[in-house]
Structure formats: C-alpha cells, structure tokens
Amino acid sequence: MMRFPHGGGSSGTAQAGGLNAPEPIRGVNLGNWLVLEKWMEPSLFEGYRAEDEDTLATVAPKDQLAQRIRHHRDTYITERDFREIAACGMNLVRLPVPYTVFESEPPLGGAWRYVDKAMAWARTYHLRVLLDLHTAPGGQNGFDSSGLIGAVTWHKKPQNVEKAITVLEGLAHRYGHDPALFGIEVINEPVSWPVFFSNRKKLVARNPKDKRYSSYVPMSFLRQYYRATYKRLRRYLPDDKAIVFHDGFRFGLWRDFFKRNQMTNVYVDAHVYLSAAERIVQVHSPWAYRLFLRWQRRRIRSMQRVVPVLVGEWCVENEWAKNLDPGEMDLDQFDDAQRRRFAHVTRMQLDCFGQAAGWMYWSWKLEPSSHTAPDALWKECWDFRRCLMHGWLPDIAAQDDGR
C-alpha cells in the first residue's frame, strides 16, 4: 500500500542550489543500499535463484528476506559513512531510491525510514542529498539497477507512469523543505534504442510476456514525462531545490528542451563510463581515452552554456590500468605502476568532468573485502573508499583548487 508520511526533515530555509550553487558538486552515490544490485553484494542473494531485486522479493520467504534486508539497511550505510564522505571533501550524496520507497509491506517495505536517516545525517555533516528515483514499476532499462532484469515496460502502462510520478510527489512533499535536500532526479537511465538494441541478448526477462512487450523508451515519451514531472514536482519543491533529468543516453538532444519549456533550476544528468566506451571501440590505451574524453568535454561544455550538467555516475575502471603485466616487478613496484596508471586516467576524467556543474562517483562502497583479489580488481574500481586507499584517485580538493 502506498503512503505519504509527513515530516521526516527539519524545517528551515534550504541552501541555494542550481545555477547559483556556490561550489562545484563533488559527490558519491550510495548504490546498493536501498536498491539492491547483486554484483555489488552477492551475499545478499545467497541461497536464492535470483539476479535482481524484484525476483529476490518473489522467490525468497518474506519473513526471512525481510530480516536480511533490515540487517543490510541497518549496517550497509550508517552515520559513520556520512561522516567519512564529508571528511573526503565531498559535498553531496546521490541516493538511489526504489519506487516502493513508501510501501510498508515486507520484505522490501520501509525504505523511507532510511531516507529519513540519510537526510538527518546529511544535515549533521553539511552534505546535500540528491534523491534519485532509481527504479520504476515494469522497469525502465532492463538492467539489474532498475530492480528488474530484462523488462522495459514501465512507459507502456499509464498506471505505472502515474505511480512513478506519485512517488516523486511523495518525495517532494516529505523532503521538499529539508535544508539538506539538493533536489530530486525523476528517473534513472531510461533506455534509448541503441543501448536497448546493443544489449538485447543480455536483457532476458523472467516473464516471457515482458520480453515480448519490452522496448526502448522513446524520446517523445520521455519529453512528455519530463514536462509532467517538472510541473507536478514544482507544486511541492521550493524554487531553490533542483529537478534533475537523466539524458536517457541521448545527451545532445536536450539542448533546448528545458529553456523552451521554461524550466528553472534544472540539471541534465549524463553517466560517463570509460568501461562502456571500451566495449564499443575495443581500444584500451591512454590516447583512446583522451580522444573520448575530449569529445565528452566539448559536449559537456557546450551543454553547460544552456543548462547545468551533472555527471551523475562514473568510476575509474579502465582496461589499460587493470591489465598491467607485473613482469619482473616486485609487488611494491607493481602497485606503484598500477597506481600511476589509474591516477593518470582519472586525472583525464576529472579534467573532462570539471566542465560540468559537478560529478558523483559510483559508488561509495561495495561488499567489504580484506584485500584485492586478482579476479576482483574490477570491483575495487567501483568502490570510492578502496580507490582512495589504493591512491587511484588524486586529491579532490587540490584538483578543484587547480581549476
């Protein structure tokens, strides 16, 4: 059952956001906390034949899974994480939330209580929060991050579209006047035709009907959805709270959209992963990354002239750094060479993203590990804390001072 709890945040005047933001946005995603992704923490799915959150909730005994989910939510992200995020020089967290955020039934119900905690911790440590609707009923991209692998049917059922907007209204109503709120992102990664087509063999829906019914999210629908969400969110959100729109993997097509529709304090969100680019060009070298990032830099700079840009997701993973051959090097030499390779490519990324209004790393943490296993090196790249520990990320504050 859907509910819109009142309260949950302290009252007061929110800090200015959007075009008048006083500092570049430097943030991290709190992935896998309220929206589960098996690759980030496989132990959560242990004992069940499930690859995504929706299937897990279907096949696992409710009481048993509810206990596991409660323990995960209580321990995966705590106040200590917010304190450490602030200590790293970050000023924002992007918090993925499911469309079930206000539901109370087990096993996944009650997520809103943890959003309340996140907002309170953010206020304590002077962080801002971007609430990101990361899943939609029926699925918006077919990836595990949408909670439902293989299905992309959300946009085809008016009742599901309305449900997503109603959840957004609930978030705005509950947190709109919280001083820690930066803004709300209306949907994460609605899939385009090229992305859907190139991944069609991987997108295997659990329900055969969903597989036949699934399709990409058309630009015409996405424009309509964005206009509707902006209009309805502004009923609850003060003008100084941002509304963020993912580019739907169609970055260049949004240039005039927001101005033409008289939208204020909005951002366009682009996710820029080197690992995704590598799968397309299949070249793993600094010069290829440099060319790719120079292209992205020009695109971001051009878009930034008309609407602020957020790089809402990125990470350091790249094959050139991962595939370093130790050869005759001892462990210290190998670690240092690898650190320099990762740091070199990361500086190129940060130089590119410096053209935007801000960026957010994916993700703050993955499943804890005591050391880097050779076959798990790729996972280290997605864990902001581990990247700092390895020296793969340069000093963020120093990087910004050199802008």
VOGU-3710 file (C-alpha; in Angstrom, 3 decimals, decimal comma):
1> mmrfphgggs> 0,000/0,000/0,000  1,308/3,462/-0,938  1,671/6,023/1,784  2,972/9,570/2,044  4,322/10,053/5,562  4,531/13,652/6,686  7,544/15,220/8,280  10,911/13,482/8,184  13,029/16,606/7,818  13,696/19,678/9,820
11> sgtaqaggln> 12,195/22,909/8,640  14,211/25,890/7,599  15,497/27,738/4,580  17,258/25,481/2,131  20,661/26,391/0,768  20,621/27,723/-2,762  21,156/25,137/-5,467  21,070/25,035/-9,252  22,733/27,748/-11,288  23,688/29,733/-8,215
21> apepirgvnl> 25,374/26,820/-6,422  28,350/28,296/-4,531  30,761/25,439/-5,212  31,258/22,597/-7,690  29,284/19,489/-6,807  31,540/16,669/-5,673  29,619/13,616/-4,650  29,251/9,876/-4,344  26,371/7,524/-4,994  25,010/5,379/-2,186
31> gnwlvlekwm> 24,394/2,460/-4,506  23,116/-0,922/-3,267  21,707/0,474/-0,027  18,020/0,907/-0,825  18,123/-0,526/-4,362  19,913/-3,877/-4,368  22,404/-4,868/-7,077  23,662/-8,430/-6,841  27,090/-7,743/-8,356  27,802/-5,226/-5,601
41> epslfegyra> 26,975/-7,573/-2,720  26,305/-11,163/-3,838  25,908/-12,410/-0,255  22,518/-10,690/-0,053  21,219/-13,087/-2,716  22,865/-16,185/-1,275  20,611/-19,222/-1,217  18,117/-17,916/-3,773  17,901/-18,186/-7,559  17,549/-14,503/-8,230
51> ededtlatva> 19,605/-11,972/-10,168  17,637/-8,833/-9,369  15,754/-7,236/-6,509  12,273/-7,897/-7,859  12,919/-11,615/-8,375  14,543/-11,917/-4,961  11,438/-10,488/-3,318  9,335/-13,012/-5,236  11,263/-16,237/-4,636  12,505/-15,750/-1,056
61> pkdqlaqrir> 10,316/-16,333/2,031  9,088/-12,898/3,042  9,911/-13,038/6,733  13,358/-14,482/6,151  14,226/-11,971/3,446  12,768/-9,067/5,423  15,163/-9,851/8,260  18,102/-9,996/5,859  17,085/-6,716/4,205  16,643/-4,995/7,563
71> hhrdtyiter> 20,123/-6,050/8,678  21,579/-4,895/5,355  19,932/-1,479/5,540  20,928/-1,017/9,170  24,603/-1,798/8,574  25,498/-1,098/4,940  25,267/2,686/5,238  25,428/4,325/8,668  26,137/7,738/10,123  29,827/6,869/10,030
81> dfreiaacgm> 29,675/6,693/6,232  28,252/10,200/6,034  30,973/11,460/8,352  33,662/9,822/6,192  32,121/11,120/2,971  32,274/14,669/4,304  35,835/14,115/5,535  36,854/13,098/1,980  35,878/16,549/0,727  32,576/15,503/-0,796
91> nlvrlpvpyt> 29,567/17,827/-0,514  26,730/15,707/-1,932  25,349/12,171/-1,920  23,150/10,810/-4,669  20,724/8,419/-3,020  19,039/5,863/-5,309  15,564/5,012/-4,038  13,071/2,411/-5,339  9,564/3,169/-6,491  8,458/1,129/-3,464
101> vfesepplgg> 10,122/3,628/-1,116  6,863/4,484/0,709  5,481/0,962/0,861  5,445/-0,823/4,205  4,889/-4,485/3,351  7,776/-6,941/3,772  10,239/-7,848/2,536  11,310/-4,586/0,863  8,985/-2,147/2,612  10,062/0,643/4,921
111> awryvdkama> 12,822/2,188/2,807  11,552/5,687/3,593  12,778/5,302/7,178  16,342/5,110/5,866  15,825/8,112/3,621  14,829/9,953/6,800  18,097/8,857/8,415  20,097/9,906/5,363  18,589/13,383/5,421  19,324/13,746/9,143
121> wartyhlrvl> 22,926/12,582/8,762  23,379/14,899/5,786  22,271/17,851/7,887  24,694/16,863/10,626  27,691/16,693/8,285  26,691/19,561/5,981  26,101/17,370/2,959  23,378/17,765/0,354  21,240/14,908/-0,944  20,024/14,215/-4,463
131> ldlhtapggq> 17,119/11,772/-4,245  17,184/9,639/-7,385  14,198/7,510/-8,434  16,299/4,537/-9,494  13,576/2,021/-10,351  10,150/2,163/-11,978  7,274/-0,341/-11,996  7,750/-2,547/-15,049  11,382/-1,481/-15,472  12,835/1,440/-17,412
141> ngfdssglig> 16,038/-0,082/-18,820  16,178/-3,840/-18,253  19,360/-3,725/-16,175  19,707/-5,016/-12,625  19,982/-1,424/-11,395  16,311/-0,990/-12,327  15,425/-3,850/-9,993  14,102/-5,977/-12,852  16,391/-7,557/-15,441  15,093/-7,810/-18,986
151> avtwhkkpqn> 11,825/-5,930/-18,644  11,332/-2,430/-20,069  7,575/-1,946/-19,921  7,130/0,958/-17,481  6,474/3,543/-20,199  3,824/1,390/-21,905  1,396/1,298/-18,993  -0,167/4,625/-17,932  -0,820/3,321/-14,431  2,889/2,585/-13,964
161> vekaitvleg> 3,893/6,011/-15,242  1,409/7,630/-12,881  2,719/5,536/-9,992  6,279/6,763/-10,616  5,134/10,388/-10,652  3,089/9,852/-7,489  6,183/8,502/-5,718  8,135/11,573/-6,850  5,404/13,789/-5,453  5,639/11,879/-2,184
171> lahryghdpa> 9,403/12,518/-2,019  8,900/16,193/-2,771  6,095/16,512/-0,239  8,084/14,819/2,524  11,561/16,273/1,914  10,976/19,371/-0,200  11,688/21,823/2,618  14,513/19,868/4,207  17,652/22,054/4,178  19,777/19,036/3,211
181> lfgievinep> 17,826/18,335/0,022  19,646/19,346/-3,145  16,951/18,066/-5,450  15,133/15,115/-6,989  16,057/13,092/-10,080  12,887/11,955/-11,805  14,121/8,621/-13,250  17,445/6,848/-13,640  18,699/5,763/-17,069  15,567/5,374/-19,199
191> vswpvffsnr> 16,977/3,306/-22,026  17,471/4,543/-25,595  17,071/2,455/-28,750  20,849/1,986/-29,399  21,516/0,922/-25,799  18,461/-1,363/-25,750  19,339/-2,915/-29,114  23,011/-3,476/-28,272  22,073/-5,226/-25,009  19,043/-7,165/-26,230
201> kklvarnpkd> 20,783/-10,550/-25,890  21,608/-9,791/-22,249  18,164/-8,486/-21,395  16,339/-11,717/-20,639  13,107/-11,082/-18,768  11,874/-13,559/-16,165  8,374/-13,284/-17,605  8,247/-14,229/-21,325  5,386/-11,752/-21,819  7,641/-8,943/-20,567
211> kryssyvpms> 10,326/-9,960/-23,030  7,916/-9,695/-25,958  6,430/-6,464/-24,646  9,692/-4,725/-23,743  11,084/-1,904/-25,833  13,251/1,173/-25,516  11,860/4,385/-24,018  11,056/6,734/-26,938  12,222/10,328/-26,858  8,659/11,559/-27,412
221> flrqyyraty> 7,502/9,758/-24,274  10,483/10,942/-22,257  9,860/14,586/-23,162  6,227/14,233/-22,115  7,210/12,521/-18,853  9,791/15,203/-18,037  7,311/18,013/-18,648  4,745/16,291/-16,418  7,185/15,563/-13,595  8,548/19,109/-13,606
231> krlrrylpdd> 5,070/20,620/-13,406  3,910/18,336/-10,624  7,106/18,446/-8,556  7,169/22,239/-8,559  3,916/22,163/-6,580  5,911/20,875/-3,606  9,537/21,802/-4,275  10,739/25,341/-3,498  12,457/27,131/-6,369  15,879/26,575/-4,806
241> kaivfhdgfr> 15,515/22,787/-4,977  16,771/21,275/-8,211  14,972/18,879/-10,532  17,353/16,563/-12,362  16,674/14,769/-15,652  18,782/11,891/-16,942  19,686/12,269/-20,598  18,318/8,819/-21,442  21,611/8,147/-23,273  20,665/10,945/-25,722
251> fglwrdffkr> 22,710/13,816/-24,329  22,781/16,111/-27,345  19,006/16,069/-27,875  18,230/18,020/-24,687  19,988/21,273/-25,539  16,918/23,495/-25,997  14,315/21,421/-24,200  14,489/22,983/-20,737  14,583/26,592/-21,885  11,788/26,007/-24,375
261> nqmtnvyvda> 9,628/24,597/-21,578  10,542/27,439/-19,192  12,066/25,149/-16,590  14,208/26,722/-13,866  16,832/25,221/-11,559  17,118/22,014/-13,557  20,081/19,822/-14,451  20,706/17,251/-17,147  22,447/14,115/-15,884  24,901/12,164/-18,054
271> hvylsaaeri> 26,642/8,948/-17,000  30,145/8,669/-18,457  31,936/5,347/-18,051  35,225/4,500/-19,760  34,361/0,816/-19,394  31,241/1,370/-21,510  33,248/3,209/-24,178  35,801/0,373/-24,239  33,110/-2,127/-25,150  32,280/-0,057/-28,213
281> vqvhspwayr> 35,725/0,890/-29,574  37,643/-2,050/-28,012  40,797/0,042/-27,653  42,459/0,186/-24,248  45,096/2,907/-24,191  45,538/6,467/-22,844  45,318/8,043/-26,273  41,930/6,423/-26,912  40,661/7,598/-23,525  41,993/11,075/-24,225
291> lflrwqrrri> 40,130/11,293/-27,519  36,912/10,003/-25,954  37,144/12,397/-23,006  37,994/15,375/-25,209  34,822/14,660/-27,153  32,844/14,397/-23,923  34,470/17,591/-22,634  33,300/19,533/-25,692  29,784/18,142/-25,378  29,577/18,982/-21,682
301> rsmqrvvpvl> 30,986/22,486/-22,171  28,519/23,180/-24,974  25,526/21,918/-22,976  26,678/23,711/-19,838  26,139/27,033/-21,631  22,389/26,426/-21,719  21,656/24,013/-18,843  23,833/22,796/-15,947  25,265/19,318/-16,424  25,836/16,656/-13,770
311> vgewcvenew> 27,959/13,595/-14,400  25,806/11,523/-12,088  27,816/8,312/-12,424  31,421/7,479/-13,320  34,281/5,369/-11,977  37,996/4,750/-12,531  37,689/1,335/-14,196  39,729/1,014/-17,403  41,394/-1,980/-19,032  44,760/-0,276/-19,558
321> aknldpgemd> 45,334/0,103/-15,817  43,759/-3,230/-14,867  45,770/-5,298/-17,348  49,214/-4,088/-16,329  51,642/-7,024/-16,624  53,761/-7,331/-13,457  56,574/-8,979/-15,400  59,782/-8,836/-13,364  58,478/-6,158/-10,979  58,176/-6,872/-7,308
331> ldqfddaqrr> 54,855/-6,218/-5,580  55,703/-2,656/-4,493  56,812/-1,673/-7,984  53,711/-3,255/-9,493  51,390/-1,497/-7,050  53,088/1,835/-7,743  52,887/1,374/-11,524  49,258/0,439/-11,284  48,503/3,392/-9,016  50,144/5,760/-11,502
341> rfahvtrmql> 48,175/4,290/-14,398  44,841/4,611/-12,632  45,671/8,119/-11,390  46,726/9,216/-14,875  43,442/8,166/-16,472  41,451/9,509/-13,534  43,007/12,955/-13,892  41,876/12,986/-17,515  38,345/12,147/-16,413  38,288/14,806/-13,725
351> dcfgqaagwm> 39,574/17,380/-16,194  36,694/16,468/-18,503  34,065/16,464/-15,755  35,406/19,778/-14,467  33,475/21,386/-17,330  30,231/20,275/-15,684  28,449/21,666/-12,652  29,511/18,574/-10,749  30,031/14,828/-10,622  29,113/11,843/-8,435
361> ywswklepss> 31,186/8,668/-8,197  29,589/5,224/-8,432  29,725/4,100/-5,737  30,742/4,890/-2,159  31,197/1,208/-1,254  30,752/-2,371/-2,382  30,794/-5,557/-0,355  33,668/-5,245/2,126  36,828/-7,155/1,237  40,090/-7,502/3,159
371> htapdalwke> 42,357/-7,309/0,126  42,333/-7,027/-3,647  41,949/-10,403/-5,302  43,255/-10,606/-8,905  39,859/-11,695/-10,199  38,072/-8,946/-8,250  40,229/-5,983/-9,232  37,427/-4,606/-11,385  35,216/-4,380/-8,306  37,793/-2,271/-6,485
381> cwdfrrclmh> 37,409/0,310/-9,246  33,764/0,885/-8,333  34,396/1,399/-4,614  35,314/5,030/-3,867  36,832/4,164/-0,478  39,045/1,450/-1,947  40,155/3,729/-4,776  41,266/6,323/-2,226  43,098/3,638/-0,260  44,950/2,475/-3,382
391> gwlpdiaaqd> 45,850/6,012/-4,425  43,936/5,690/-7,685  42,103/8,961/-7,058  44,057/12,221/-6,800  43,381/14,709/-4,020  39,952/16,069/-4,936  40,378/19,378/-3,092  43,724/20,022/-4,794  42,205/19,114/-8,157  39,453/21,703/-7,660
401> dgr> 41,909/24,371/-6,477  43,733/23,998/-9,776  40,690/24,669/-11,898
//
